[in-house]
Structures are given as structure tokens and as C-alpha cells.
Amino acid sequence: MKILPDLNYNAIVCREWKTEKEPDWVYPEILKNENYGIWFEVEKTQGGEERKFSCLSINPDFTVTRNSDTKEILLHFPEKNFSERFFCENYFSYLSQIENWIQEIQTKIVIENLSLQNFPFLGGFYGYFGYGLKNEIEFFKKKIPVSQFSDSVLCFFPEVLIFLHSEKKYYFVSMKENSNSDFYKKIQKIFSDRYTFPERKKDFSLTEKTFEELISDYNLSLDQNSYSIAFQKIHESIFSGKIYQACLTAKFEKKYFGNPLEDFFNLKQKSKTPYTSYVCIGDLHILSFSVEKFLSIQESQIISRPVKGTAIRKSIAEDDNLKKKLITSEKEKSENCIIVDLIRNDIGRVSKTGSVKVNKLLEIETHPSVYQLVSEVVSEKKKNCSFSEILKALFPGGSMTGAPKIEVMNLIEEIETCPRGIYSGAIGFWDIRGEVDLNMVIRTAFIYKDKLSFHSGGGIVAESILQNEWEELVGKSEFFMKYFSRKELI
């Protein structure tokens, strides 16, 4: 089996710039007209202090694409315009081989600036693991069509530009000792005194369309009537004792008019979510504003932060009352606790005995359109336990399936009418040092050529009320609907 190319990575070198221009100005200039690029934000706690990093890269050395249905892997080298396709029985086995490849590189690389050790990402893989990878973990009776998107794409970026917000400083980090790449030249040009930045509006007005008008702009995979039927089937399964909770989701789709990078910039100003990321892979643009940490692996520690339990914000005057209702709602607390228990079980399979702990339980997090209940499960991984083993144990995230996981995923195959694709999967990085940071693919828009789509969903338990669940599903989509239905986009 072809594993990965033998590329010459031998050092991690660093160059620094201090400038008044923050990433919201600099990064769009670097990313525009690029076929491959990433822009994401991540926070890392060090010495009790939480530091925020904005990371960007372009021009991956190669990409790894997986289509589970055909069991093929495509290795693509963008700069050489060369591809190699081969058969692979199981993607998780291939990920183990990638991990061996990363470990080989680690033996060759010298980090020249030791302060970089505390940075979350020094280059490596960035991409996604789509929901369809569930079929490589368990057999499901497929009733939903195959997604138009590949089940996984990982792009290997040997160079990254990092902005450390606390220092107001940029760091260009490269695995190539004598790097003089197009990426580096582009950065030098932008940071020169002669470069003129275009004006960027940091504000925009959302559409004032009524709720009914908003809904009519989109094709829904489940309209209110279809949703009602699916909801009843879930309740039948709950009351017959087959399941405890199921996450029911729907897809919103419409024709797309706009510029994906500009739309990400605009939405980023309004969303203020903790885990934002922009990914460009050819004709596919992913605009993610996730609020959930699916999986983080730092040295020997495993972390997962499930989000379950939602209150839709309507006005500032109602905020305090909404928060009280959320934290005292037996239904919302039940949703969260069921998933916490599921994740404890999933993590326990790859953790040292007795190390699994719930660090946080039912804490309220505030977002522009919702309040949500968040918990945190942590553990110490088993000795010699690989990333692929940990991913396989937790995937897909329990908050986007329900419990018990396999039973619920079979039910989802019956009642949801379209593939989830990338949605409900995980997006993020696999650093060259072996650290992993993956967000749940929720609150995420997908732009592919002239089509825009996004999904929304919610957990259904015994206490759930049909109308409330429908309103929650649509409420979570309202931000995207209002933005992408603006008059200037039509």
C-alpha cells in the first residue's frame, strides 16, 4: 500500500513580524485567489493564561482524500498537478500508517525556537472527517444516498502563519529550512510598507424578511410535516426502550451568489463563536462557526466538550429568564447528561483505568443567537494508544447521534432523507508533533460551486415537545438564513 511521500522536512524555522494589521485584514489578502487554504482560530492555556492564536496556511504539499463507498484513497500533489489513486480496505488503518509517517518526521525535525513548543499548530494536517466515515466503523443498512462530498480530506501544510493576539505579533513557521516559497513571498509583500489594504466593512445588516419568507428561500430535506413524522418515530423508539435520545437533523440548501471568503469575514464579525475556521479545497469552501470541541489530544490527555441543551435567544430583556429556564429544565439537562455518559464510555475504551473524569457539567455558554449547556470529559490515554484508535472510539460525536449510538445511527438512516456529508463529523488539525484539535462540524456552511448548504438539528428525548424541537432546529439556522438571504446577495 502506498502510504505517504518521502518529503524533505528537517527543521522548524521561524520568522517574525510586528504590525498593527490584525488577521482580519491580512489573511483575506493572502487567501484570495488561492485554490487551497485554511484560516482558523484556536485557544491554548499555558501557565493558567489562555492565549488566542489565528492560524493561516496555503499551498499544501499534498492532500489525502477518502471515499468510503469506493474504498479509494486519492493522494494529490497540487503544485505538481499529479495524483495517485489506490484501494484501501479501511481508512482508520491508513490513519495509523500516517501516524507512523508523522513519527518518522518527528525524529528528523529540530525546532530552532523553543518558545514555539507552546504554539498549538506548527504545521501538519488540516481537514475534516465526515459523518460518512461511520460506515468504516460499523455496518449500517444504507438507505440515504451517498454524499456529494468526500468522506475525509486532509491537507498537509508544511508552512503556517500564526498571529499571537496577546503579543500582536506574526510568526511564519516552516518545516523547510531554506524556505523561499510563494507563500513566504506573499507575506513579505503584504507586510511591506508599500502594500495598500482594501477597505473592509466590519459590519452588515441582516435581512428583515419574515420567518416564513426566510424558510421559503431554502430547499429543506425535512419540512415541518416530514419532521413531525420523523419525530414520532424517534419517540416510538424511546418509549419502546430501544433508545434514550436521538439527534434529528435537516439540510437547508439554496443557490449561491457571493464570495465565500468575504462571507466568512462578515459572518466571523457577527458570530463570535470560539471555534471558527475557513477551509478552501478547490471548489469546496467550508465556513465553520462551531461551538463544540469534539476531540483534543495534548500529550497524554484526551478532552471532549459535548454541547447539548439549547435556549434560543430572542431579546436582551428575556436573557436572564432564558438562562434560568435552561439550567433548570429537566429535558435540557437530560439531553446533556445522556451524552456525557455516552462520551465517558467511548473515551473509557482508550483511556487508562480510572482516569476518565467529568471536569465540567451543565455549564451555560453564551452565543449571539443561543444559550447552550456544555460539559467537559477528560482522561489520560492508554500507553501507545494511537490517534486513529481514539478517533474510532469516539466517532461520530455522541452529541450528533444520540444513545445508544449504533441503534440511533441505524434509526437516522431510516428517517433522515439526505446524507449529512461533512456535517456532524469533525474538522481541525493533526499537528506534526502529534497533537490533535478537532471541532464538531455544526453551525457550518458549505459552498460548492453555485450551491450553498448548511444543516441544523437537535437532540430528542422522552420529554421533548414536537413544536419546541422544530423551533429549535430552525432557530439554530436563523443566523445563516438571515445572512444568506440578504437583498444584496440576490
N, C-alpha and C positions, 0 to 999 in steps of 0.2 A: 504494500500500500504506500502511495506517495504521502509523506507526512507534510513537511513544510520546507521551503527553500533554505539553502545554506547561504545566509547573508552575513556580511562582514560588520558586525556590531562589536565594538571593543572598548568603548568608553562613554560615559555620560558627561558631556561638556556643557557649559552654561555661559550665556552672555546676558547682561543686564541693561535695562533702560529705566530711567525715572522720567515720567512725563505727566502732565496734567490731564491728558486724554484717557478716559476710562474705557473699559472694553466695549460699552455700548456704542462708542464712536469708532474705535479701532477695528473691532472684529468684523463688522459688516463689510468694511473696506477690503479686508483680507479674503473673506469668504465669497464675495461677489464674483460671478463667472466661473467658480470652481465646480467641477463635477463630483468631487468628494470632499467633504469637510464636516467637522464637528465643532460645537460650541456648547460647553456645559459648565454648570456651577456645582461646587462641592464644598462642604464644610468639614473640617477636621479639628478635633480637640487635642490640644497639646499643653501640658502643664496647667490644666484647668481652664485654659483660654481657648475659645472656639475661633478658628481662623477660616476665613472665606477665600476660596480660590475660584477664579474664572479661567477655564482652560480652552484652548483652541488648537486645532490642527487641520492640515490639508495634505493632499498628496500621499495617501498610504502606499507603502511599498507593495502590499498585496492585500487581497480580500479573500475570505473563506465564506462561501455560500452553501447552505444546506437546504435541499428539498427532500423532506421525509417521504413524500409519496413515491418518488422515483428512486430513493436511496442513493442519490448522487451528491457529490461534493464538487464544487467548482472553485478552483484556485485561479484568481485573476490578478494580473500584474498591470495596473493601469498605465504606467509610464512606457512599458514595452508593448502595450496593446496585445498581450499574449494571455491565453487561458488554457487551463488543463482541467479536464473533467474526468472523474473516476467514481467507481462504485464503492460504497461503504455501508456495511450492514447496519451499524449503529453509531449514531453521531456522538453519543456520550463516550464511547470507546475512543473515537477520534480526538475528543477533547482531552482525554488522558494523554494521548500522544503529543498534543500541543503543549500540555503542561511539562512533559519531558523536554520538549524543544526549548521552552522558556527557561527551564532549569539549566540547560546547557549554556544558554546565552548568559545567564547569571554568573557562571564561572569565568566568563571572558571579560565581562564589563567591570570597569573601575569607575566609581563615582568620584569625580575630581573635587566637587564642592560638597562637603559632608552635610551642610545645612539643608541640602536638597532631600536628604533622607526623610525629613519631616513633611515633604510635599506628598499629596495623595496620589498624583499621577505623573510619572516621568516618561511616559510613552508606553506603548503596548497596544493591546486590542481594545477597540471601542466598537460597540454594535448592539445587536439585540438577539434575544432568544424568544421566538414567537410561541404563542399558545399551542400551535400545531405540533410542537415537539413532544407533547403529551403522548402522542402515538408511538414514540420510541421508548416510552417507559412502561406503558400498559396497552393491552389490546382493547380497542373500543369498536363497537359496531357503528361504522361511519354512516351517518345519514345526512350530514351537512356537506356541501361541496368543498373542494379544496380551495384554499385562499389564493388570490392572485399574487400575494407577496411570498417570497421565500420564507421558510420556517426559521432560518437564522442567517444573519450576515455579520461577520466580524472583520473589521478593517484594522490592519496593523500600521500604526503611526509611529515611526521612529523619532519624530521631532514634534515638540509641542511648545506653544507659547502660553505662559502662565502669568496671570495677574494676581498678586497677593494684595488683597484690599487693605489690610492693616498697614502695609508699608507703602502703598501706592506705587508699586514697582512691578515691572515686567521681567520675566525670566524666559529666555529662549533655551530650551533643553533639547539636546540632540544625542542620539546614540552613535553618531558618525563623527569621529574625532576631527576631521578636517571638513566639516560641513560648509558648503557654499551653495546650498540648494536654492531653487526658485522661491521656496517658502521664506528662507532667510533673507534673500534679496528683496522680497516683497515687504518684509517687516522693516528692513533698513530704509527703504523708500518712504514708507508711511511715517516712520519716526524722524525723518529728516525735517529740517526747518522749512523747507520749500513746499512740503505737501499741504494741499488745501483740502480740508474735510468738507463734504457737502453738509448742508443744513439738514438736521433731523428733528422732526417734531416728536416730542416725548409725550404727546397726548393725542387723543382722538375721541370722537363721540360715538357711542354705540347706537344702533338703530332704535327708533322709538316704535317699531312695529308692535302690534298686539301679539299676545301669545299664540292666538290662532293663526295669524299671518306668518309668524316665525315657523311654526310647525309645517305650514303648507309649502314653505321653501325647500323642504327636505324630503327625500325618499326614506322612509323608515322601514327597517326589516321587521319590526313588530309595531303595528298601530295599536291604538288603545284596546280595540276588541281582541286582537291576537294576543296582546299582553295579558288580558284578562283570562283567556283560555290557558295560557302557559302558567299563570299564577295559580289557577285552580289545580292544575296537575301537580305543581310543587306542593301545595297544601295537602293534596291527597297522599302524596308520598310521605310527608311529615306526619300526618295523623295516622297513617298505617304503620309507622315506626321504621320506615326504610331509611329516612334521612332526618337530620336535625335542622339543616339550613342549606339553601341553595342561592347562588348569585345569578340572577337573571339579567341578561344584558340585551341591548338593542343597538343597531347601527344606524347612523344618520349620514346621508350622502347627498351631494348636490354637485352641479357643475362648478368648476373653479375658475375664478377670474382674479388674478393678482400676482404678487411676487412673494414666494414663500419666506425668503429671508426678511423682507420688510414686515411681513405679517408676524413672524416670530419676534422681531424687535418690538412691534407695537403691543403684542399680547404680553410680552415679558414685563413691560412697564406696568400693566394693569394687574397681572395675575399675582405677583409677589409670592409665588409658591417656592418651597425650599429646594426642589429638585428639577430645575429647568434644564432642557437640553434641545439642541438643534442638530439634526443629522441629515446630511445630503449624501445619497448613494445613487448617482446617476439621475434618473427621472423621479426617484422617490425622495420626498422630503418629510422628515418626521419632526413635528413641533410638540415637544412634550413638556407638560407643566404638572408633573406628578407630585403627589403629596405623601407618597408611601415608599419607605425603604424596604425593598423585598429582601435583599441579602447583602451583608457586608462581611468580608473576611479580612481581618487585620491581624497578621501574625497567626496566633493560635485561637483568636476569638472569633466567634460567629455571632452576628447580630441580625435580627429581623424585627421590623416595626409595623405590625399589622394595623390597618386603619379600617374600622368597622363601626357604624353608628353615625348617622348624619342628621343635621338640622339645617334646613335651607334658610339662609338669612334673607329677610325682606326689608327691614328698616332698622336704623340705629336705635330707635326708641324701643324696639322689641328685643334687642340683643341679649340683655341680661335675663329676661324671661325665657328666651330660647335656650340659653346655656343651662339654666336650672332644669328645664324640661328634659334636655338631652341627658344630663348626668343622673337624673332620677328615673328615666324611662327604663322599665324592666325589659322592654322589647329591644331597645338600642344596646343596653348592657349585655343582654343575652347574645345578640349578634357578635359582639366583640369577644366575649368570654369563650364562646364556642370555637372561634377561630384561634384564639390564643392557645386553647387546649390542643387543637389540631397541630399548630406550629410547634408547640412543645414536643409533641410526639414525633413530628417529622425531624426536627433538629436532634432529638434524642438518639436517633439512629446513627448519627455521625459524630456524636459528642462523647466525651469522657463521662463515665457513670457518675451521677450526682452533680454534674456541672451546669445543668440546664436551670436557669433562673428567670423569673419574670421581674425585670428591673422596674418597669412602669406598668400600671394597669389603669385603663379607663381615664386617661388624661385628655383634657379638651385642647384641641389646636384650632386656631382661628385662621380662616382664609377669606378672601374677598366675598365669596358667594355662599360659603357654608361654614358651620362648625362641625368638627369631627372628633370622635373618640379614638385615641391612639394608645397602643400598648407596646411594650418592648420586651422581646425574649432574647436572652444571651446565653452563650455556652462556651466551653472550651473544646475545640475539635479533637477527635481521636488522633493519636500519633500516626503519621504517614497517611492520613485521610486526604484524598485529592479534591481539588475544586470540582471536578466532574461528578464525584460521588456526592458531594454536598449539594450541588445543583440538582442532581437527580432525586435526592431525598426530599427536597423542598418544592420542586417544580411540578405543576404550576403553583403559584402562591395560593395558599388556602383562602385568603380573603376574597379571591376572584373565582373560587369554585364553590366552597361550602364543605359540609361534613356529613357523613364520611366521604372523603374525597373521590374515590373511584366510583362509588354508587352515584354521586351527584354528577360527575362528568358524563356518565352514561345517560343520565336524565337530560343534561344540557344538549347532548347530541340529538335527542328526540324533540325538544321543544324550541330551541333556537333555530332560526331559519337560514342564517348565513354564517360563514366562518368568522371567527374572531380575528384570525390572522395574527398580526403582531400584538394587538390589544390583549391584555390580561397576561402577557408574557413579562419579560424583564429587559431593561435597557441600561447600559452603563459600561464600565471599563473593567478590564483584566490587566493590571499593571505588570510591567516587566519584572518587578520584584515579587510577583505572586499575589499581591493584594487585589481584592475584588470589591467593587461597589456597584450594585445593581438596584435600580428603581423599578417599581411596578409600573407597567405601561397602562396608566389610566390618565384621564384628563389630557389626552394626546390626540392631535390632529395629524392625519396622513394625507399628503398631497402627492398624487401620482398623475403626471401629465395634466389633463384637464379635469380631474376628478378630486373632490375633497370628501373625506370621510372622517368620522370620529364615532366613538361608542360611549355608551353610558349604561350603568347598571346599579343594582343594589341587592343586598342580602335579604332573603325572605325566610322568616322563622314562623313558628306557630302563632305568635302574637301579631303578625303583620296584617295590615288592613289594605285591601286592594287599591283604593283611591290614593291613599298616602304613599304607597310604593310607586305608583305611576307618577305622581307629582315629584317624588324624589328623583326618579330616573330622568325626567325631563328637566328638573331644576338643576341637576348637575351638568346638563348640556347647555343651559341657558347662556352662559358666558360665550361659548363658541358660536352658538346660534346668533346671538346679537351682534357679534363681531363680523362674522362672515356673511351676514345679511345686510350690512351697511349699504346705503344707496350708492356710495362711491365705488363699490366693488361690483355693482350690477350694470 
